[in-house]
Amino acid sequence: MKEGIHPNNYRPVVFKDMSNDDVFISRSTVNAKETIELDGVTYPLVKVEISNTSHPFYTGKSKLVDTAGRVDKFLSRYGNRNKK
C-alpha cells in the first residue's frame, strides 16, 4: 500500500440505528457532532437510518423503510400497472 494516503485518525465510534435504537461500536474516521456515553466512556455518535439489525435483507421481514416518501410517490404516480 502507498504510504501517507490513508487516514491516521481511526477511533472507536458509536453508530445508532434510528429505526430500532440499536447501537454498536466500530472504528471509523467519520466526523461526528454528537457524543454518547456507553459503559462510562464517551464516544462520538453517528446516527444512521438503517443497519443490519433493521434491514429487510438481514431480518427476513419485508418492511419498507422510506423516510423521504419515495415509495409512496412512486406508487401514487404509477400505481399497479398490472391491475386492470
C-alpha positions in Angstrom: 0.0 0.0 0.0 1.1 3.6 -0.6 2.5 5.5 2.4 0.8 8.7 3.5 -2.6 8.3 1.8 -4.6 6.5 4.5 -6.1 8.5 7.4 -4.5 8.2 10.8 -7.4 9.2 13.0 -9.2 5.9 13.3 -11.0 5.8 16.7 -14.0 3.9 18.3 -17.3 5.5 17.2 -20.8 4.6 18.2 -23.3 4.1 15.4 -27.0 4.3 16.4 -29.8 2.8 14.2 -32.6 5.3 14.5 -35.3 2.9 13.4 -34.8 0.4 16.3 -32.4 2.3 18.6 -29.7 -0.4 18.3 -26.2 0.8 19.0 -22.8 -0.7 18.0 -19.2 0.4 18.3 -16.9 0.3 15.4 -13.7 2.0 14.4 -14.1 4.9 12.0 -12.7 8.2 10.8 -16.1 9.9 10.3 -16.6 13.3 11.9 -19.4 13.3 14.5 -21.1 16.4 16.1 -22.7 14.5 18.9 -21.4 12.2 21.7 -22.8 9.4 23.7 -21.7 7.7 26.9 -21.6 3.9 27.0 -20.2 1.9 29.9 -18.6 5.1 31.4 -16.8 6.0 28.2 -17.7 8.9 25.9 -17.7 8.2 22.2 -18.6 10.2 19.1 -22.1 9.3 17.9 -23.2 8.8 14.3 -26.9 8.3 13.7 -27.9 6.0 10.8 -31.3 5.3 9.3 -30.8 1.6 8.7 -28.3 -1.0 9.7 -28.1 -4.8 9.6 -30.5 -5.0 12.6 -33.3 -3.3 10.7 -32.6 -4.0 7.0 -35.2 -6.3 5.5 -32.5 -8.5 3.8 -30.9 -9.4 7.2 -34.1 -9.5 9.3 -36.2 -11.5 6.8 -39.1 -9.1 7.2 -40.4 -7.3 4.1 -40.8 -3.9 5.7 -40.1 -0.8 3.6 -38.2 1.9 5.4 -38.7 5.1 3.5 -38.2 8.4 5.3 -38.3 10.5 2.1 -41.6 9.2 0.8 -40.1 8.0 -2.5 -42.0 4.7 -2.5 -45.3 6.4 -1.8 -44.6 9.0 -4.5 -43.8 6.2 -7.0 -46.9 4.2 -6.2 -49.2 7.3 -6.4 -47.6 8.2 -9.8 -47.6 4.8 -11.4 -49.7 2.6 -9.2 -50.1 -1.1 -10.0 -49.8 -1.3 -13.8 -50.8 -5.0 -13.9 -54.2 -4.3 -12.3 -57.0 -3.6 -14.8 
